[in-house]
Amino acid sequence: MKRLLRSPLLWTFIVSLLLLVAVGGWLLTDPATSRSEALKTGGIAGGAIVALYALWLNDRRRQVEERRQETERQRQELELRRADQDRDRISDERFAKAVELLGHDADQVRVGALHALAGLARGRAVYTQTVLDILCSYLRRPFDHPRYEGEAKRPENKLPKPGDAEQERELQVRQTAQRLIGELLPAADSEGTPGYDLDLTGAVLEYFDLSERKIGKLLLRYGGLYSSTNLSGCVFLGPVYLTGAGTADKKKIGFFRCDEAKFEHRAWFSGVQFSEDAEFRGTVFAGETSFKDSVFAKTAEFGDAEFRKTLDLRRARFEGFSDLRFRTTPDSVSLYNTTVEPAKDHELPAGWVVETLSDGRARLTVTDG
């Protein structure tokens, strides 16, 4: 009974009925008002109360529906967060397990671990830089192989020297790591993609190919680049340091291709020993560039290269043919003791000449005017 008395619907009908009686009775006191008109007007007044109750009831239903939808949305967000947490936990477990397996004795297990890390990076972009750091760290591990003795680039059809079973297996793992690095980097012409950093300081690499890739900062100081290296078409968003590459024991540089690349920051090739041909045709050096103390043992191709800031060639040695016909001559060029092979016909920018010294050597100088 008490619950019934608290019902808004009951009180709505009571108030509506009372209003009907009150309005109708009041109008009947007026002789000019007929009974039907008084009843009609009272009914309208009572119906208005019912209509107001209906509006209030609809508003209550709307509020309840909105709260239900908000609760459902919060539940879905909670489920999504829980799913994300589960996915993060599974990814972290996969990551930790793969890193652990990189130290396994079996080469096929190490290869599987590398692919697991690469798959994790492809599925979760947040892992990409970390996975690349791990792949680079693996390649920075000391590694020696008989094929790296002697020449930096093998002549045509000459088979490399075989190593022992463990060296051959480790070589396959390292080449897999190199390939996966190239696959994880975004394409050079992709828009809105980041430039990931690579730290390969002191690494020994062979047939290293990052062509047409976008890279952040590249560190390859004192590294060894055997057979051939291809950086053509790369876009380097950060500074690049190859200082001293090819100079350490058993760390030479073979055929080095870097055509049509773009260095948007500093490009530091100081003290690099290029044992084979080095090609930089059509490459854009947008920042400070240095080949100070570098040695080009064979052909050096810089045809149509563009230097937008400074170029340091101090004490650089061009021991083979050199094509230095730049697309744009740098505003500032340092040529102190920059030597060339006097027996070669070098292609030089306008105003550059080869000056023969008394000891038979030749150096590059720039004529006045």
C-alpha positions in Angstrom: 0.0 0.0 0.0 2.8 2.4 0.9 4.5 1.6 -2.4 1.3 2.3 -4.3 1.0 5.7 -2.5 4.5 6.6 -3.7 3.7 5.9 -7.3 4.0 9.1 -9.5 1.4 7.6 -11.9 -1.2 7.4 -9.1 -0.7 10.9 -8.0 -0.8 12.1 -11.6 -4.2 10.6 -12.1 -5.4 12.0 -8.7 -4.1 15.5 -9.6 -5.6 15.3 -13.1 -9.0 14.2 -11.7 -9.0 17.0 -9.0 -8.0 19.5 -11.7 -10.8 18.2 -13.9 -13.4 18.6 -11.1 -12.0 21.9 -9.9 -11.9 23.6 -13.3 -15.2 22.1 -14.4 -16.9 23.1 -11.2 -15.5 26.6 -11.3 -16.7 27.1 -14.9 -20.2 25.8 -14.0 -20.6 28.6 -11.6 -20.7 30.9 -14.7 -24.2 30.8 -16.2 -22.8 31.6 -19.6 -20.8 28.4 -19.7 -22.5 25.2 -20.7 -22.0 21.9 -19.0 -20.3 20.4 -22.0 -17.8 23.3 -22.4 -17.0 23.1 -18.7 -16.4 19.4 -18.9 -14.3 19.8 -22.0 -12.1 22.6 -20.5 -11.7 20.6 -17.3 -10.7 17.5 -19.3 -8.1 19.6 -21.2 -6.6 20.8 -17.9 -6.5 17.3 -16.5 -5.1 15.9 -19.7 -2.3 18.6 -19.5 -1.2 17.1 -16.2 -1.1 13.6 -17.8 0.9 15.0 -20.8 3.4 16.6 -18.4 3.8 13.3 -16.6 4.3 11.6 -20.0 7.0 14.1 -20.9 8.7 13.6 -17.5 8.5 9.9 -18.0 10.1 10.1 -21.5 12.9 12.3 -20.1 13.5 9.7 -17.3 13.7 7.0 -19.9 16.1 9.0 -22.0 18.3 9.6 -19.0 18.2 5.9 -18.1 19.1 5.0 -21.8 22.0 7.5 -21.8 23.3 6.1 -18.6 23.0 2.6 -19.9 24.9 3.6 -23.1 27.6 5.3 -21.0 27.9 2.2 -18.9 28.2 0.0 -22.0 30.8 2.4 -23.4 32.9 2.3 -20.2 32.6 -1.5 -20.2 33.8 -1.7 -23.8 36.7 0.6 -23.0 37.6 -1.5 -20.0 37.6 -4.6 -22.2 39.7 -2.9 -24.8 42.2 -1.8 -22.1 42.2 -5.3 -20.7 42.8 -6.7 -24.2 45.6 -4.2 -24.8 47.2 -5.2 -21.5 47.0 -8.9 -22.4 48.5 -8.1 -25.8 51.3 -6.1 -24.2 51.9 -8.9 -21.7 52.0 -11.5 -24.5 54.3 -9.3 -26.6 56.6 -8.6 -23.7 56.8 -12.4 -23.0 57.5 -13.1 -26.7 60.1 -10.3 -26.8 61.9 -11.6 -23.7 61.9 -15.2 -24.9 63.2 -14.2 -28.4 66.1 -12.1 -26.8 66.9 -15.1 -24.6 67.1 -17.4 -27.6 69.6 -15.2 -29.4 72.2 -16.8 -27.1 71.2 -20.3 -28.1 73.9 -22.6 -29.4 71.8 -23.8 -32.4 71.9 -21.4 -35.4 68.4 -22.2 -36.5 67.1 -21.2 -33.1 68.9 -17.9 -33.3 67.4 -17.3 -36.8 64.0 -18.1 -35.4 64.5 -15.6 -32.6 65.5 -12.9 -35.1 62.3 -13.6 -37.1 60.2 -13.6 -34.0 61.6 -10.1 -33.1 61.0 -8.8 -36.6 57.4 -10.1 -36.5 56.9 -8.4 -33.2 58.1 -5.1 -34.6 55.9 -5.5 -37.7 52.8 -6.1 -35.5 53.6 -3.4 -32.8 55.4 -0.3 -34.2 56.3 0.7 -30.6 58.8 -2.2 -30.7 60.5 -1.3 -34.0 63.3 0.8 -32.7 64.0 -1.6 -29.8 64.1 -4.6 -32.2 66.5 -2.7 -34.6 68.7 -1.9 -31.6 68.9 -5.6 -30.8 69.6 -6.6 -34.4 72.4 -4.0 -34.6 73.7 -5.2 -31.2 73.9 -8.7 -32.5 75.8 -7.6 -35.6 78.3 -5.6 -33.4 79.4 -8.8 -31.8 83.0 -9.8 -32.7 83.0 -12.0 -35.7 85.8 -13.4 -37.9 85.7 -15.5 -41.0 88.4 -16.6 -43.5 86.5 -14.9 -46.3 87.4 -11.5 -44.8 91.1 -12.1 -45.2 92.9 -10.3 -48.0 90.7 -8.5 -50.4 87.6 -6.5 -49.4 85.8 -7.5 -52.7 86.3 -10.8 -54.3 87.0 -10.9 -58.0 84.4 -12.3 -60.4 83.5 -15.9 -59.9 86.0 -16.4 -57.1 84.6 -18.5 -54.3 85.1 -17.1 -50.8 87.3 -19.0 -48.4 85.1 -21.4 -46.3 85.2 -21.2 -42.6 84.6 -23.9 -40.1 81.1 -25.2 -39.4 80.4 -22.7 -36.5 81.6 -19.8 -38.6 79.4 -20.8 -41.5 76.4 -21.1 -39.3 77.0 -17.8 -37.6 77.5 -16.1 -41.0 74.0 -17.2 -42.0 72.5 -15.8 -38.8 74.2 -12.5 -39.3 73.1 -12.2 -42.9 69.5 -12.8 -41.7 69.9 -10.0 -39.2 71.2 -7.7 -42.0 68.2 -8.5 -44.2 65.7 -8.0 -41.4 67.1 -4.6 -40.7 66.5 -3.5 -44.3 62.9 -5.0 -44.2 62.0 -3.2 -41.0 63.1 0.3 -42.2 60.4 2.3 -44.0 60.7 3.1 -47.7 62.6 6.3 -48.5 59.5 7.8 -50.3 57.0 6.9 -47.6 55.3 9.9 -45.9 54.7 10.3 -42.2 57.0 7.4 -41.3 59.8 7.9 -38.7 63.5 7.5 -39.3 64.8 4.8 -37.1 68.4 5.0 -35.8 71.0 2.3 -36.5 74.1 1.9 -34.3 76.5 -0.5 -36.1 79.7 0.8 -34.7 82.6 -1.6 -35.3 80.2 -4.2 -37.0 81.5 -6.5 -39.7 78.9 -6.6 -42.5 78.8 -8.2 -46.0 76.5 -7.5 -48.8 74.8 -4.9 -46.6 71.8 -3.4 -48.6 69.7 -0.6 -47.2 68.9 0.9 -50.6 65.7 3.0 -50.9 65.2 3.1 -47.2 64.6 5.9 -44.7 67.0 6.1 -41.8 67.4 8.3 -38.8 70.9 8.4 -37.4 73.5 6.0 -38.7 76.6 5.1 -36.8 79.1 2.9 -38.7 82.4 4.0 -37.1 85.3 1.7 -37.6 83.1 -0.9 -39.3 84.0 -3.4 -42.0 81.9 -3.5 -45.1 82.9 -6.5 -47.3 82.0 -7.4 -50.9 79.5 -4.6 -51.6 77.4 -2.1 -49.6 74.4 -0.4 -51.2 73.0 2.8 -49.6 71.7 4.2 -52.9 68.4 6.1 -52.8 68.5 6.2 -49.0 67.2 9.3 -47.1 69.1 10.0 -43.9 67.1 12.2 -41.6 69.8 12.3 -38.9 73.6 12.6 -38.8 75.7 9.9 -40.4 79.1 8.9 -39.0 81.4 6.4 -40.8 84.5 7.8 -39.2 87.4 5.4 -39.5 85.4 2.7 -41.3 87.6 0.3 -43.2 90.8 1.1 -41.2 90.7 -1.4 -38.3 92.3 -4.8 -38.6 90.3 -7.1 -40.8 87.6 -4.4 -41.4 87.9 -3.2 -44.9 85.3 -1.6 -47.3 84.5 -3.2 -50.6 82.4 -1.7 -53.4 80.5 1.2 -51.8 77.4 2.4 -53.6 75.6 5.6 -52.4 74.0 7.0 -55.5 71.0 9.3 -55.4 71.0 9.3 -51.6 70.1 12.3 -49.5 71.9 13.3 -46.3 69.7 15.9 -44.6 72.1 16.3 -41.7 75.8 16.0 -41.1 77.6 13.3 -43.2 81.0 12.4 -41.6 83.2 10.1 -43.7 86.4 11.3 -42.0 89.3 8.8 -42.1 87.4 6.2 -44.2 89.5 3.7 -46.2 87.6 2.8 -49.4 89.4 -0.2 -50.7 87.2 -0.5 -53.8 85.2 1.8 -56.0 83.1 4.4 -54.1 80.1 5.9 -55.8 78.2 9.0 -54.7 76.6 10.0 -58.1 73.7 12.4 -57.7 73.8 12.3 -54.0 72.6 15.4 -52.0 74.6 16.5 -49.0 72.4 19.0 -47.2 74.5 19.4 -44.1 78.2 19.7 -43.3 80.2 17.0 -45.1 83.6 15.7 -44.4 85.9 13.3 -46.2 88.9 14.5 -44.3 91.8 12.0 -44.2 89.9 9.5 -46.3 91.5 7.3 -48.9 89.9 6.3 -52.2 92.0 3.4 -53.3 90.2 3.0 -56.6 87.5 5.0 -58.5 85.7 7.8 -56.7 82.5 8.9 -58.4 80.9 12.2 -57.3 79.4 13.2 -60.6 76.3 15.4 -60.2 76.6 15.3 -56.4 75.2 18.4 -54.5 76.9 20.0 -51.5 74.7 22.6 -49.9 77.0 23.5 -47.0 80.7 22.9 -46.3 82.9 20.1 -47.8 86.1 19.1 -46.0 88.6 17.2 -48.2 91.7 18.0 -46.2 94.4 15.3 -46.6 92.0 13.1 -48.6 93.8 10.8 -51.1 92.3 9.9 -54.5 94.6 7.0 -55.6 92.5 6.1 -58.6 90.3 7.9 -61.1 88.0 10.5 -59.6 85.0 12.3 -61.0 84.4 15.5 -58.9 82.1 17.3 -61.3 79.6 18.3 -58.6 76.1 19.6 -59.5 76.7 22.5 -57.2 80.1 23.5 -55.8 80.1 23.9 -52.0 80.3 27.4 -50.6 83.2 26.4 -48.5 85.7 23.7 -49.6 88.8 22.7 -47.7 91.5 21.2 -50.0 94.6 21.3 -47.8 97.0 18.5 -49.0 94.2 16.8 -50.9 96.2 14.5 -53.2 95.3 12.7 -56.5 97.0 10.2 -58.7 98.9 12.3 -61.3 98.8 9.5 -63.9 94.9 9.6 -64.0 92.7 12.0 -65.9 90.5 13.4 -63.2 87.2 15.1 -63.8 87.2 18.4 -61.8 84.9 21.3 -61.1 85.5 24.6 -62.9 88.5 26.4 -61.2 90.0 23.2 -59.7 93.4 22.1 -61.0 95.9 19.4 -60.4 99.2 20.8 -59.2 102.2 18.5 -59.5 104.6 18.6 -56.6 108.4 18.2 -56.7 108.2 14.7 -55.1 106.0 13.5 -58.0 102.8 13.6 -56.1 99.9 15.8 -57.2 97.3 17.8 -55.2 94.1 19.6 -55.9 94.0 23.4 -55.7 91.5 26.1 -56.6 92.6 28.9 -58.9 91.9 32.5 -57.9 88.8 34.0 -59.6 
